[in-house]
Amino acid sequence: MPRLDDHFWSCSCAKGRRHRSHQRTGSGGVAAKVGKMINSSVPGPSLLVAHSAPDTDPSRGPQSTGVGGRGASSCHTNSWHHHLVQRSLVLFSVGVVLALVLNLLQVQRNVTLFPEEVIATIFSSAWWVPPCCGTAAAVVGLLYPCIDSHLGEPHKFKREWASVMRCVAVFVGINHASAKLDFANNVQLSLTLAALSLGLWWTFDRSRSGLGLGITIAFLATLITQLLVYNGVYQYTSPDFLYIRSWLPCIFFSGGVTVGNIGRQLAMGVPEKPHSD
């Protein structure tokens, strides 16, 4: 027979288990309710993303990008200006050297006459001739690649320094012919130099922009020379085209094409001009 104390022990144990299970159930329900409250108070992933977006401070992002963009643009501008100054100095030097050498030939052959009071000792040339020719060479040499860029017609014909040097040699030869060759009249000499100048353009340029700029440069340089001779700055012997020789526009045309090719070659690999916003 079961003992009385066993009965009491089994009853108390059963009650304790029921009490503990009730407590677990109650605590579980409370935990579930607390979890629901926490879940309702904490935003979901989409809300977290939405709320976390302002934390990244998008205003700082564009600002930092803008600063970087401005920095890159500033470096690009400085690099472009640096290359521009370098090219200008090289073209100015080329113009000075060509002016001294070619003008010396003209003076020695008595094609060009300067007043004695303005003749300098260096190469028997007036002091203002080299800087003027250097400045003109810098302007023309920078203008050629700029016009090519604006027209959208990059010059690709014979783009190597060997071709440029040959072009310079032919230009010096044309100038030498204008002083050395003796023709029956100036018309024959002018036609010969015109053919040589067009041949120089066809051999080393062949671009419409080069032809147009060469003709424009020849016209403007001839007009300026006419004004200088008219005002007595210097003069030409045996003038047959108003106050100058009729072959002089051919020299200006071939010189413009030559310096333009030098400027184009120097502009290769140079960064494009930055666009202002």
Contacts in CASP RR format, 6 or more apart in sequence:
PFRMAT RR
TARGET T0000
AUTHOR 0000-0000-0000
METHOD contacts of the structure
MODEL  1
MPRLDDHFWSCSCAKGRRHRSHQRTGSGGVAAKVGKMINSSVPGPSLLVA
HSAPDTDPSRGPQSTGVGGRGASSCHTNSWHHHLVQRSLVLFSVGVVLAL
VLNLLQVQRNVTLFPEEVIATIFSSAWWVPPCCGTAAAVVGLLYPCIDSH
LGEPHKFKREWASVMRCVAVFVGINHASAKLDFANNVQLSLTLAALSLGL
WWTFDRSRSGLGLGITIAFLATLITQLLVYNGVYQYTSPDFLYIRSWLPC
IFFSGGVTVGNIGRQLAMGVPEKPHSD
43 50 0 8 1.000
43 51 0 8 1.000
73 274 0 8 1.000
76 271 0 8 1.000
76 274 0 8 1.000
77 274 0 8 1.000
79 271 0 8 1.000
80 270 0 8 1.000
80 271 0 8 1.000
80 272 0 8 1.000
80 273 0 8 1.000
80 274 0 8 1.000
83 270 0 8 1.000
83 271 0 8 1.000
84 142 0 8 1.000
87 141 0 8 1.000
87 142 0 8 1.000
87 263 0 8 1.000
87 266 0 8 1.000
87 267 0 8 1.000
87 270 0 8 1.000
88 138 0 8 1.000
88 142 0 8 1.000
90 266 0 8 1.000
91 134 0 8 1.000
91 137 0 8 1.000
91 138 0 8 1.000
91 140 0 8 1.000
91 141 0 8 1.000
91 142 0 8 1.000
91 259 0 8 1.000
91 262 0 8 1.000
91 263 0 8 1.000
91 266 0 8 1.000
92 134 0 8 1.000
92 135 0 8 1.000
92 137 0 8 1.000
92 138 0 8 1.000
93 134 0 8 1.000
94 134 0 8 1.000
94 137 0 8 1.000
94 259 0 8 1.000
94 262 0 8 1.000
95 130 0 8 1.000
95 133 0 8 1.000
95 134 0 8 1.000
95 136 0 8 1.000
95 137 0 8 1.000
95 138 0 8 1.000
95 259 0 8 1.000
96 130 0 8 1.000
96 131 0 8 1.000
96 133 0 8 1.000
96 134 0 8 1.000
96 137 0 8 1.000
98 133 0 8 1.000
98 137 0 8 1.000
98 172 0 8 1.000
99 125 0 8 1.000
99 129 0 8 1.000
99 130 0 8 1.000
99 132 0 8 1.000
99 133 0 8 1.000
99 134 0 8 1.000
100 122 0 8 1.000
100 123 0 8 1.000
100 125 0 8 1.000
100 129 0 8 1.000
100 130 0 8 1.000
101 123 0 8 1.000
101 172 0 8 1.000
102 172 0 8 1.000
102 175 0 8 1.000
103 112 0 8 1.000
103 123 0 8 1.000
103 125 0 8 1.000
103 129 0 8 1.000
103 133 0 8 1.000
104 123 0 8 1.000
104 124 0 8 1.000
104 125 0 8 1.000
105 175 0 8 1.000
105 176 0 8 1.000
105 179 0 8 1.000
106 112 0 8 1.000
106 175 0 8 1.000
106 178 0 8 1.000
106 179 0 8 1.000
107 113 0 8 1.000
107 114 0 8 1.000
107 124 0 8 1.000
107 125 0 8 1.000
108 124 0 8 1.000
108 179 0 8 1.000
109 179 0 8 1.000
109 180 0 8 1.000
110 237 0 8 1.000
111 178 0 8 1.000
111 179 0 8 1.000
111 236 0 8 1.000
111 237 0 8 1.000
111 245 0 8 1.000
112 234 0 8 1.000
112 235 0 8 1.000
112 236 0 8 1.000
112 237 0 8 1.000
113 234 0 8 1.000
113 235 0 8 1.000
113 236 0 8 1.000
113 237 0 8 1.000
114 125 0 8 1.000
114 126 0 8 1.000
114 234 0 8 1.000
115 232 0 8 1.000
115 234 0 8 1.000
118 126 0 8 1.000
118 127 0 8 1.000
118 234 0 8 1.000
119 125 0 8 1.000
119 126 0 8 1.000
120 126 0 8 1.000
120 127 0 8 1.000
126 234 0 8 1.000
136 221 0 8 1.000
137 259 0 8 1.000
140 213 0 8 1.000
140 217 0 8 1.000
140 256 0 8 1.000
140 259 0 8 1.000
140 260 0 8 1.000
141 259 0 8 1.000
141 260 0 8 1.000
141 262 0 8 1.000
141 263 0 8 1.000
141 264 0 8 1.000
141 266 0 8 1.000
142 263 0 8 1.000
143 213 0 8 1.000
143 260 0 8 1.000
144 155 0 8 1.000
144 209 0 8 1.000
144 210 0 8 1.000
144 213 0 8 1.000
144 259 0 8 1.000
144 260 0 8 1.000
144 261 0 8 1.000
144 263 0 8 1.000
144 264 0 8 1.000
145 155 0 8 1.000
145 263 0 8 1.000
145 264 0 8 1.000
145 267 0 8 1.000
147 209 0 8 1.000
147 210 0 8 1.000
147 213 0 8 1.000
148 154 0 8 1.000
148 155 0 8 1.000
148 207 0 8 1.000
148 209 0 8 1.000
148 264 0 8 1.000
149 272 0 8 1.000
149 273 0 8 1.000
151 209 0 8 1.000
153 207 0 8 1.000
153 208 0 8 1.000
153 209 0 8 1.000
155 205 0 8 1.000
155 207 0 8 1.000
155 209 0 8 1.000
155 264 0 8 1.000
157 204 0 8 1.000
157 205 0 8 1.000
157 206 0 8 1.000
157 207 0 8 1.000
158 204 0 8 1.000
159 264 0 8 1.000
159 265 0 8 1.000
159 268 0 8 1.000
160 265 0 8 1.000
161 265 0 8 1.000
163 204 0 8 1.000
163 261 0 8 1.000
164 204 0 8 1.000
164 261 0 8 1.000
164 262 0 8 1.000
164 265 0 8 1.000
166 204 0 8 1.000
167 200 0 8 1.000
167 203 0 8 1.000
167 204 0 8 1.000
167 257 0 8 1.000
167 258 0 8 1.000
167 261 0 8 1.000
168 258 0 8 1.000
168 262 0 8 1.000
170 196 0 8 1.000
170 200 0 8 1.000
170 203 0 8 1.000
170 204 0 8 1.000
170 254 0 8 1.000
170 258 0 8 1.000
171 200 0 8 1.000
171 254 0 8 1.000
171 255 0 8 1.000
171 257 0 8 1.000
171 258 0 8 1.000
174 193 0 8 1.000
174 196 0 8 1.000
174 197 0 8 1.000
174 200 0 8 1.000
174 250 0 8 1.000
174 251 0 8 1.000
174 254 0 8 1.000
175 251 0 8 1.000
177 192 0 8 1.000
177 193 0 8 1.000
177 196 0 8 1.000
178 189 0 8 1.000
178 193 0 8 1.000
178 245 0 8 1.000
178 247 0 8 1.000
178 250 0 8 1.000
178 251 0 8 1.000
181 189 0 8 1.000
181 192 0 8 1.000
183 189 0 8 1.000
183 192 0 8 1.000
186 238 0 8 1.000
186 240 0 8 1.000
186 245 0 8 1.000
186 246 0 8 1.000
186 247 0 8 1.000
187 240 0 8 1.000
187 246 0 8 1.000
189 246 0 8 1.000
189 247 0 8 1.000
190 245 0 8 1.000
190 246 0 8 1.000
190 247 0 8 1.000
190 250 0 8 1.000
193 247 0 8 1.000
193 250 0 8 1.000
193 251 0 8 1.000
194 247 0 8 1.000
194 250 0 8 1.000
196 250 0 8 1.000
196 254 0 8 1.000
197 250 0 8 1.000
197 251 0 8 1.000
197 253 0 8 1.000
197 254 0 8 1.000
197 257 0 8 1.000
200 254 0 8 1.000
200 257 0 8 1.000
200 258 0 8 1.000
201 210 0 8 1.000
201 211 0 8 1.000
201 214 0 8 1.000
201 253 0 8 1.000
201 254 0 8 1.000
201 257 0 8 1.000
204 257 0 8 1.000
204 258 0 8 1.000
204 261 0 8 1.000
205 211 0 8 1.000
205 257 0 8 1.000
205 261 0 8 1.000
210 257 0 8 1.000
210 260 0 8 1.000
213 256 0 8 1.000
213 260 0 8 1.000
214 252 0 8 1.000
214 253 0 8 1.000
214 256 0 8 1.000
214 257 0 8 1.000
215 253 0 8 1.000
217 252 0 8 1.000
217 253 0 8 1.000
217 255 0 8 1.000
217 256 0 8 1.000
218 249 0 8 1.000
218 250 0 8 1.000
218 252 0 8 1.000
218 253 0 8 1.000
218 256 0 8 1.000
219 249 0 8 1.000
221 249 0 8 1.000
221 252 0 8 1.000
222 244 0 8 1.000
222 248 0 8 1.000
222 249 0 8 1.000
222 252 0 8 1.000
225 244 0 8 1.000
225 248 0 8 1.000
226 242 0 8 1.000
226 243 0 8 1.000
226 244 0 8 1.000
228 234 0 8 1.000
229 235 0 8 1.000
229 236 0 8 1.000
229 239 0 8 1.000
229 243 0 8 1.000
229 244 0 8 1.000
230 243 0 8 1.000
235 243 0 8 1.000
236 243 0 8 1.000
236 244 0 8 1.000
236 245 0 8 1.000
236 248 0 8 1.000
238 245 0 8 1.000
239 245 0 8 1.000
240 246 0 8 1.000
241 248 0 8 1.000
END
